[in-house]
Structures are given as C-alpha cells and as structure tokens.
C-alpha cells in the first residue's frame, strides 16, 4: 500500500489515465493479470522467508 500511495501522490493524473485504460480491457486479461500478480506476490513472500 505504501508503494501504491506514493504513485498516486506523485502522479495522480497519470494514475487516472491508467485506471481509465483498465476499464477498456477485457475481463479475461484482467483476470489472468491479477492471477499472475498474485502468484508473483506469493513467490516473493516465499523467497523472502527462505
């Protein structure tokens, strides 16, 4: 949340454009992208613990 907050604080107009473009993406792309990010996050947590 810290990283996301900093991005919104430093470039709010850019984030508005990014969010608008997300609305134009097909649901399947968002689903697979979210799944990929979730797996990447789990791998990072697992790697940090080991």
N, C-alpha and C positions, 0 to 999 in steps of 0.2 A: 504494500500500500504506500510505502514511502516513495518508491520509485514512481509509481503512478501519480501520486500527489505532486511530485516535483515536475513531472512532464506537464501536467495541467497548469501548474503555476508559471512555468517558463514559456509555454507555447499554447495558450488557450485557443487561439484562432485555428492553429494547425490541428489541434485535437478535435475541434468542431468539424473540420473538413474530413478528418479520418473517420469520425463516428458517422458522418453522413454517407461516406462511401461504404461503410459496413452495412448500412441499411439496404444498399443496392446489390449486395452479394447473395447468391443462392443459399438457402438453408443448409444444403449438404456441405458446402465449402466451410461455413461457419462451424458446423458440427465436427467435421474432420480436423479443422484447425484447432478447435477447442480441445478435442481429444489428444491431438499431438502435443499441445502445450501442457496438458495435464500430465501426460506421460513424461515429458521433458522435466517438469517440476518434480515428479516422483524420483526420477533418476538423479536429479541434482541433490535432493534431500538424502537419498540413499548414499550417494557418493560422499556427501559431507559428513555423514555419520560414520563412515568406514574409514 
